[in-house]
Amino acid sequence: MPKSKKIAFLLAICIFAFTLQAYSSAESGLPGNNSGYIQKSDAEENKSARKPIDITLPKISIHGPKEHIPFVDLTAYGTYSHADKGKDVWGASIFGSMSPAMKYDDNLYIIPLYSGSYQREKFFVVEEEGPLSTTEIQHHDLSVTAKYLVTEKATLSPTIFGGWDLNVETKDEDWGDGLYDYKEFGSGCDFDYLVYDAPKGRIQLVSGAKWYIRQYPNYHSLISLATTTAPETDEKNYDGIELSSGWKYTNLKNTSLDLKYILLMKYFTDKKILDEDGILEGRRRQEYRNSVRLTALYSPAPNKGFQYNYSSEFICNMGNQNFYDSRGTAVLSDDIFTPHYYDYLGFDARPEISYIFVRKDKPIAILTGGYNFLMRHYTERKPQDSDGNYKSGKQLDFEHIFKASLEIPVTKHVSWVTRYDYTLESSNMDYEQFYTYNYKLHRVMSGVSISY
C-alpha cells in the first residue's frame, strides 16, 4: 500500500472516530457550558478506565500486500468461593480474547479485538460508595486499532472501542436489568517514540488520549422516580477524557520498566451538586483522577527459573460532589453535610514471583505466588458505626490479597491451571446496610487455558 494511501486511511479512521464521539456528546454539551457531560464511574479501582488495546505483534518474514495473523486466548475455570458474609458459591469463570489481526505491510497493522468474560463466583465489585456483593457478572469489549509505523522511531495507534458490563445481583433478576449495568463507546490514539536504541537497551516515550461515553441505562436517581419533572435522572452517566504520558525501558538482560502518569477527567451529564442545605445546585458534577503507575519485570533467565513482577499505583481523586445525610428524620439539627465526599488518596502494590520448572529445555510446571495491597484514605468522608452513627476521623480502607497458582503445560498451546486466593478487606466504616466494607473471601479455581 503506498504511503500516501496509508496516511489517508489512518486519517479516515481518526475522523470517523472523532465524528462518532462528537455526535454522541452533542446532546450532553461541553464541560464549559454546564449543559451536561458524561463520564465514567469509579468502579475504577477494580475496573479502571478502559484503555485502547495494544498487542505487540511478532515480526513476520512472509512478504506480500496483506497477511492475516489470528490470535486466540481462552481460559475456563470451575470455581468455588466462600465468604464469611454470605453463602458459598459453586460456579464457573470464562475469560477469552480473539483477534483476526491483519498486516498490510511492515508499517501498518489493523487489529480488530474482542475480549470477554463471564464469572459466576462470590466477589465484591467496588462502586463509588463501597464494595457491592455480587455472584454473577459478564463483560464484553470490542475495539479496532490501526498500528502504523510513521517512521523508524514513531508509532501511531488510533483506536475506536466499545464495552458492555452486565450484572445479576438477585435470583429474580435477568441479564440486562442490573442496576449497575453500563455501556461505553469511544475513541483514542496512542503515540510511541523511540528515544534511545542500543544493544544494551532501549527507551520509549509513550503518550495517549482517549474520549468515551459511559451510560448506566438502569440507574436512575431517587428523585426522578418520585416526580416526572425531576432536576436530574441519569446521575451516573458521564463523558470521560483520559490523557497519559510516560516512558518504557527494556534491555537485553530481560528487564523492563514502565512509568506512566494518567489523568482521567469525568464530566457527569445529569448529576448536579448538593449544597450544604441538601439542595441541588445548577452546577454539574466533575471529577479528576490523577495516578502514577509503575510496572517492572525482571527475568534472570527467559523461560526457566525465577521470574519477578511488580506493579504499583498512586492515586489522587478529586471532585466537586458533596454528600448530605438527613439521618432519616424530619428535623434538621442532626443532619450531616460532607464536602468533597468522593475525594481520596489511594495506593496499591502488587509484587509477584514465579518459578518455571524445565526438563530438556521445556517448561513442565510454573509455580506463582503473589500479594496485592491496597489502601484508600478518604480525605473528607467520616466513618460510621454499625448503627449508622458517625465516628471521629476519616474513612480508611485496606485490602490484602494472597495468591498462589500452579500451571501445568499439557501441549504447546494447552495448560491446566489451578489458582487460589484469599482476600482480607478491612475498614473503619462499619455501617453495612448497603455495602460491605469488612469481609474475608476464599476462592479456588481450576481449569484449562488455551492459547494460539
C-alpha positions in Angstrom: 0.0 0.0 0.0 1.5 3.4 -1.0 2.5 5.6 1.9 0.0 8.4 0.9 -2.9 5.9 0.9 -1.8 4.6 4.3 -1.9 8.1 5.8 -5.3 8.8 4.1 -6.6 5.5 5.6 -5.4 6.4 9.1 -6.8 9.9 8.9 -10.2 8.4 7.8 -10.3 6.3 10.9 -9.4 9.2 13.2 -12.0 11.4 11.5 -14.7 8.7 11.8 -13.9 8.1 15.4 -13.9 11.8 16.3 -17.1 12.3 14.4 -18.8 9.4 16.2 -17.6 10.8 19.6 -18.7 14.4 18.8 -22.1 13.2 17.7 -22.6 11.1 20.8 -21.6 14.0 23.0 -23.7 16.7 21.2 -26.7 16.1 23.4 -24.8 16.5 26.6 -22.9 19.6 25.7 -19.4 20.7 26.5 -17.9 20.9 30.0 -17.7 24.7 29.8 -21.4 25.4 29.2 -22.9 23.4 32.1 -25.5 21.9 29.8 -24.3 18.4 30.7 -21.4 16.0 30.4 -20.9 12.2 30.5 -18.2 10.4 32.5 -17.1 7.1 33.7 -17.8 5.9 37.3 -15.1 4.9 39.6 -15.6 1.3 39.9 -12.2 2.2 38.9 -10.0 0.5 41.4 -11.2 -2.8 40.3 -12.0 -1.8 36.8 -10.0 1.1 35.8 -10.8 3.2 32.8 -10.8 1.2 29.6 -7.6 1.6 27.6 -7.2 1.2 23.9 -5.9 -2.4 23.4 -2.2 -2.6 22.4 -0.9 -6.0 21.1 2.7 -6.5 20.3 2.7 -8.5 17.1 5.5 -10.8 16.0 7.9 -9.9 13.3 6.8 -11.5 10.0 9.1 -12.7 7.3 6.5 -13.5 4.7 6.2 -10.8 2.1 3.1 -9.7 0.4 0.5 -6.9 0.3 -1.7 -8.4 3.0 -1.5 -11.2 5.7 -3.8 -12.4 8.4 -2.4 -13.1 11.9 -5.1 -14.7 14.1 -4.8 -14.7 17.8 -7.0 -16.7 20.3 -6.7 -17.0 24.1 -9.3 -18.8 26.2 -9.3 -19.8 29.9 -12.2 -21.7 31.6 -12.3 -22.4 35.3 -14.6 -24.3 37.6 -14.8 -22.2 40.8 -15.7 -22.4 44.4 -15.8 -19.3 46.6 -16.5 -18.9 50.3 -17.1 -15.6 52.2 -17.6 -15.0 55.9 -20.6 -13.0 54.9 -23.0 -14.8 52.6 -23.4 -18.3 51.1 -20.8 -20.4 49.4 -20.9 -20.3 45.6 -20.0 -23.0 43.1 -19.8 -21.8 39.6 -17.5 -21.2 36.6 -15.5 -18.4 35.1 -14.6 -18.0 31.4 -12.1 -15.4 30.0 -11.3 -15.1 26.4 -10.0 -12.8 23.6 -9.5 -13.2 19.9 -8.1 -11.0 17.1 -8.1 -11.6 13.4 -5.2 -9.1 13.0 -4.2 -8.1 9.5 -0.8 -7.0 8.3 -0.9 -4.7 5.3 2.9 -4.2 5.1 5.8 -3.8 7.6 4.5 -0.4 8.7 0.7 -1.0 9.1 -1.4 -3.4 11.1 -5.2 -3.4 11.5 -6.1 -5.1 14.8 -9.8 -5.9 15.5 -10.1 -7.3 19.0 -12.8 -8.9 21.1 -12.3 -9.6 24.8 -15.0 -11.0 27.1 -15.6 -12.7 30.4 -18.3 -14.5 32.4 -17.9 -15.1 36.1 -20.2 -16.9 38.5 -18.5 -16.8 41.9 -18.6 -14.7 45.0 -16.8 -11.4 44.7 -17.2 -7.7 45.6 -17.3 -5.0 42.9 -16.0 -1.7 44.2 -18.5 1.1 43.5 -18.0 4.8 44.4 -19.7 4.4 47.8 -18.2 1.0 48.7 -17.8 -2.7 47.7 -21.0 -4.3 46.4 -21.5 -8.1 46.8 -22.5 -10.0 43.7 -22.2 -13.5 42.3 -22.6 -13.2 38.5 -21.2 -10.8 36.0 -20.1 -10.6 32.4 -18.1 -8.1 30.4 -17.5 -7.6 26.7 -15.1 -5.3 24.9 -14.7 -4.6 21.1 -12.0 -2.5 19.6 -10.3 -1.8 16.2 -6.8 -0.4 16.3 -4.6 0.7 13.4 -1.0 0.4 14.3 1.2 2.5 12.0 4.9 2.9 12.0 5.2 6.6 10.9 9.0 6.5 11.0 11.6 4.0 12.3 11.1 5.6 15.7 7.5 6.8 15.8 4.3 4.7 16.0 0.8 6.0 15.9 -2.2 3.8 17.0 -5.7 5.3 16.6 -8.5 3.2 18.2 -12.3 3.0 18.4 -13.8 0.8 21.1 -17.0 -0.2 22.9 -17.7 -2.1 26.2 -20.6 -3.7 27.9 -20.9 -4.7 31.6 -23.8 -6.8 32.9 -24.6 -7.8 36.5 -27.0 -10.1 38.1 -27.5 -9.2 41.8 -30.5 -11.2 42.8 -32.0 -14.6 41.7 -35.1 -12.9 40.2 -33.0 -10.5 38.1 -32.5 -11.1 34.3 -29.4 -10.2 32.3 -29.7 -6.6 31.2 -31.7 -5.5 34.2 -28.8 -4.9 36.6 -28.7 -1.6 38.5 -25.0 -1.1 37.7 -25.1 -2.4 34.1 -23.2 0.0 31.8 -22.2 0.5 28.2 -19.4 2.7 26.9 -18.2 3.9 23.4 -15.2 6.0 22.5 -12.1 6.6 20.5 -8.5 7.3 21.2 -4.9 7.4 20.0 -1.5 6.3 21.3 1.8 7.7 20.2 5.2 5.9 20.9 8.6 7.4 20.1 11.9 5.6 20.4 14.3 7.9 22.1 17.2 5.6 22.7 18.1 2.3 21.0 21.3 0.5 21.7 22.5 -3.2 22.2 22.2 -2.6 26.0 18.6 -1.5 25.9 16.0 0.9 24.6 13.9 3.8 25.9 10.5 4.8 24.5 8.4 7.8 25.3 4.7 6.9 25.3 1.6 9.1 25.3 -2.1 8.7 24.7 -5.5 10.4 24.6 -9.0 8.8 24.9 -12.5 10.1 24.8 -15.5 8.0 25.7 -19.1 7.9 26.9 -20.3 5.7 29.7 -24.0 5.2 30.3 -25.9 3.3 33.0 -29.3 2.6 31.4 -31.0 1.1 34.6 -29.6 3.5 37.2 -31.8 6.5 37.9 -31.8 9.0 40.7 -34.4 8.5 43.5 -35.8 12.0 42.9 -36.6 11.0 39.3 -38.6 8.1 40.5 -40.8 10.4 42.6 -41.6 13.0 40.0 -41.8 13.4 36.3 -40.2 16.9 36.5 -37.0 15.8 38.4 -34.0 18.1 38.0 -31.8 15.0 37.4 -32.4 11.5 36.2 -29.3 9.7 34.9 -26.9 10.6 37.7 -24.1 8.1 36.9 -23.8 8.8 33.2 -20.7 10.7 32.2 -18.2 11.8 29.5 -14.6 10.7 30.1 -11.4 12.2 28.8 -8.1 10.3 29.6 -4.6 11.7 29.0 -1.5 9.7 29.6 2.3 10.1 29.3 5.3 8.2 30.4 8.3 6.1 29.3 9.2 2.4 28.8 12.7 0.9 29.3 13.7 -2.6 28.2 17.1 -4.3 27.9 18.6 -7.5 26.7 19.0 -8.8 30.2 15.2 -9.3 30.4 14.5 -6.2 32.5 11.6 -3.8 31.7 10.3 -0.7 33.5 7.2 1.2 32.6 6.3 4.5 34.4 3.2 6.4 33.4 1.1 9.4 34.5 -2.6 9.2 33.8 -5.2 11.9 34.2 -8.9 10.8 33.9 -11.4 13.7 33.7 -15.1 12.9 34.3 -17.9 15.2 33.3 -21.3 13.9 34.5 -24.2 14.6 32.1 -27.0 14.9 34.6 -25.8 14.7 38.2 -26.0 18.1 40.0 -24.0 19.3 43.0 -25.6 19.1 46.5 -25.0 22.2 48.6 -24.7 22.3 52.4 -28.5 22.6 52.8 -29.1 19.5 50.8 -30.4 21.5 47.8 -29.3 20.6 44.2 -27.3 23.4 42.6 -27.2 24.3 38.9 -23.6 23.1 38.5 -22.9 19.5 37.5 -20.6 17.0 39.0 -17.0 16.8 37.8 -14.2 14.5 38.9 -10.4 14.3 38.2 -8.4 11.2 38.9 -4.6 11.6 38.9 -2.5 8.5 39.0 1.2 7.4 38.6 1.6 3.8 37.6 4.8 1.7 37.8 5.3 -1.7 36.3 8.6 -3.7 36.5 9.6 -7.1 35.2 12.9 -9.0 35.8 13.7 -12.3 34.3 17.2 -13.6 35.0 16.8 -16.5 32.5 14.0 -16.4 30.0 11.5 -19.4 30.2 13.2 -21.0 33.2 13.9 -20.4 36.8 12.7 -17.4 38.8 10.6 -14.6 37.2 9.8 -11.3 39.1 7.0 -8.9 38.5 6.0 -5.8 40.4 3.3 -3.1 39.8 2.1 -0.2 41.9 -0.1 2.9 41.5 -0.6 6.1 43.5 -4.0 7.8 43.0 -5.3 11.2 43.9 -9.0 11.5 43.2 -10.6 15.0 43.4 -14.2 16.2 42.6 -16.8 18.8 43.5 -19.6 16.5 44.7 -20.8 16.6 48.3 -23.0 14.4 50.4 -26.0 15.3 52.6 -27.3 12.8 55.1 -30.7 13.7 56.5 -30.4 10.8 59.0 -33.9 9.7 58.1 -35.5 12.3 60.4 -37.7 15.4 59.7 -35.5 17.7 62.0 -32.5 19.5 60.6 -30.4 19.6 63.7 -29.0 16.1 63.3 -28.2 16.4 59.5 -24.7 15.7 58.4 -23.1 17.5 55.4 -19.8 16.2 54.0 -18.0 18.2 51.4 -15.9 16.5 48.6 -17.4 13.2 49.6 -15.6 11.1 46.9 -12.1 12.6 47.2 -9.5 10.1 48.3 -5.8 9.2 48.2 -5.0 5.6 47.2 -2.0 3.4 46.8 -1.7 -0.2 45.7 1.3 -2.6 45.3 1.4 -6.0 43.6 4.6 -8.0 43.9 4.7 -11.4 42.3 7.3 -14.2 41.9 7.2 -17.2 39.6 9.4 -20.3 39.1 9.4 -22.2 35.8 10.4 -25.8 36.1 12.0 -27.1 33.0 13.0 -30.5 31.6 15.0 -30.8 28.4 14.6 -27.1 27.9 10.8 -27.3 28.0 8.6 -26.0 30.8 6.8 -28.7 32.8 5.3 -26.5 35.6 5.0 -22.9 36.6 4.5 -22.1 40.3 3.5 -18.5 41.1 2.9 -16.6 44.4 1.7 -13.0 44.8 0.4 -10.4 47.2 -1.8 -7.4 46.5 -2.0 -4.5 48.9 -4.5 -1.6 48.5 -5.0 1.4 50.8 -7.6 4.1 50.3 -7.9 7.2 52.5 -11.0 9.4 52.1 -9.9 13.0 52.8 -13.4 14.2 54.0 -15.7 11.2 54.4 -16.3 10.2 58.0 -16.7 6.5 59.1 -19.9 5.2 60.8 -20.5 2.5 63.4 -22.8 -0.4 62.7 -25.9 1.6 63.6 -25.0 4.5 61.3 -23.7 6.9 63.9 -20.8 9.0 62.7 -17.3 8.4 64.3 -14.3 10.7 64.5 -11.6 10.6 61.9 -11.8 9.9 58.2 -12.7 6.6 56.4 -9.7 4.4 55.7 -10.0 1.1 53.7 -7.4 -1.7 53.4 -7.3 -4.7 51.1 -4.9 -7.7 51.3 -5.0 -10.5 48.7 -2.7 -13.5 48.9 -2.4 -15.5 45.7 -1.0 -18.8 44.5 -1.2 -20.7 41.3 0.1 -23.8 39.5 0.2 -24.1 35.7 1.0 -27.4 34.0 1.7 -27.2 30.3 -0.1 -30.2 28.6 0.8 -29.3 25.0 2.4 -26.2 23.3 -0.9 -24.4 23.4 -2.8 -26.0 26.2 -2.2 -25.8 30.0 -4.0 -26.9 33.1 -4.2 -24.0 35.7 -5.2 -24.1 39.4 -5.4 -20.9 41.4 -6.2 -20.0 45.0 -6.6 -16.5 46.5 -7.5 -15.2 49.9 -8.9 -11.6 50.3 -9.0 -9.7 53.6 -10.9 -6.4 53.4 -11.0 -4.1 56.4 -12.2 -0.6 57.1 -13.2 1.7 59.9 -16.5 2.1 58.1 -18.8 -0.4 60.0 -22.2 0.7 58.5 -23.0 -2.1 56.0 -26.7 -1.7 55.3 -26.0 -1.3 51.5 -22.3 -2.0 51.0 -19.8 -4.5 52.6 -16.6 -2.9 53.8 -15.2 -5.7 56.0 -15.1 -9.3 54.8 -12.9 -12.4 54.2 -13.1 -14.3 50.9 -11.6 -17.6 49.8 -11.6 -18.6 46.1 -10.4 -21.7 44.3 -10.3 -22.0 40.5 -9.1 -24.9 38.3 -9.4 -25.3 34.6 -7.9 -25.2 31.1 -6.0 -22.4 29.4 -5.8 -22.4 25.5 -3.6 -20.0 23.5 -2.9 -19.8 19.8 
